[in-house]
């Protein structure tokens, strides 16, 4: 879909419209009870949440059974995720696997030969290839999964590949929760807003809705676009400009996964992220021109404008305006330039916005929230601190598998998980030798950094499980083709519960029991569900 606009912008060339794809709508209800509640509510367009809202590391594992299966190494006996079969870094560390459909649309090395294609990477989130730092972080977490899975296999050789995979996934999900809520969010919204909207964990609340709110996904959390630098820095071991792989303008990293494989791997990019502060958001310079004049996607020809797309996305979703959301958060409505000047310190920006929108009630929530003066110790103003804080609190309190909930992990395991950090993940899965204790806190090298040997790490001994005596007589029940088993323990018996991978269905009995005479039956089989 194109939206017509009038512009004197020379960068638009001959285009008279902005390419824009509307979000998929949720189906209208035909339920008689809903109709009787009011036709306006029934006909109100709502958007589908296409991926899960939970902080469960679905960016690593995918959000559908098909994608989850595609991301696993189902031939592994140690619960591994799939890795690239063609390329490793110079230390033998793996890269992400390529997408199965080739040739893929990602850009190629202009100096590479015909046989040197580097396809798009496959990950749990489809946006993995958008920019080089994103590819780097996705790769980091796949390596961390496989590292932990190997340790768990050594600690518990009686565990099946499925048990190792699921336990490792559970640990990675917990680390995502800890790093997000403990290390990242307080720096974004500030301590005062964190205490007000999130606070200490008090347990699972089944009345809390953990869905992603429209305003959070479409406006508030897009504040991060304004913190993106125009340059992707690549640094050497001394955190200086890399001698061989120089820093890149941001647009040169869009959909260029070949740069990770052919230009130094993760290390230079990770050092650039650790050794460079995020861009400071200022009302007069919100987004870099790399995003407003050089943005590219694989399905739309020409350059795009991320700021324009964000504004149109909010309108596509029918978000109420800036003032309505301020009222929602208990903040005063903006009526005059003087009112606006109390939350936006740049008078010229206040004047431009009020002149453009004519009335304060017309201001788009993304723009209004973005130009507010940040709260003390935060990177966001009062409105976005409120909206992000409320959402993060709901994601935590409405998650019955939250890592702190009693019964999800043992007390000892929870203590170990709290020791881990993003810096530790970086140290364990790349050639980086120095990192800040807190990866989200910028510090100058070397004073603000520590040797990786001095950054604490969780002890996976907390996951050691003593062998079950009953299994001594029965032994392993055996892995099956296209499926696997997990153990279920009761006070009286040990059960091997089988399931099939995506695309296969079980034939035979799903459960066999360990008895004095061995397993109670033969394992089932898995056949293609199309057969």
Secondary structure, 3 states (H helix, E strand, C coil): CEEECCCCCHHHCCCCEEECCCCCECCCCCCHHHHHHCHHHHCCCCECCCCCCCCCCHHHHCCCHHHHHHCECCCCCCCCECCCCCCECCCCCECCCECCCCCCCCCCCCCCCCCCCCCCECCCCCCCCCCHHHHHHHHHHHHHHHHHHHHHHHHCCCCCHHHHHHHHHHHHHHHHHHHHHHHHHHHHHCHHHHHHHCCCCCCCCCCCCCCCCHHHHHCHHHHHHHHCCCEECCECCCCCECCCCCCEEHHHHCCCCHHHHHCCCHHHHHHHHHCCCCCCCECCECCCHHHHCCEEECCEEEEECHHHHHHHHHHHCCCCCHHHHHHHCCCCCCCCHHHHHCCCCCHHHHHHHHHHHCCHHHCCHHHHHHHCCCCCCCCCCHHHHHHHHHHHHHHHHCCCCCCCCECCECHHHHHHHHHCCHHHHHHHCCCCCEECCCCCCCCCCCCCCEEHHHCCCCCHHHHCCCCCHHHHHHCCCCCCCCEEEEEEECCCCEEEEEEECCCEEEECCCEEEEECCEECCCCCEEEECCC
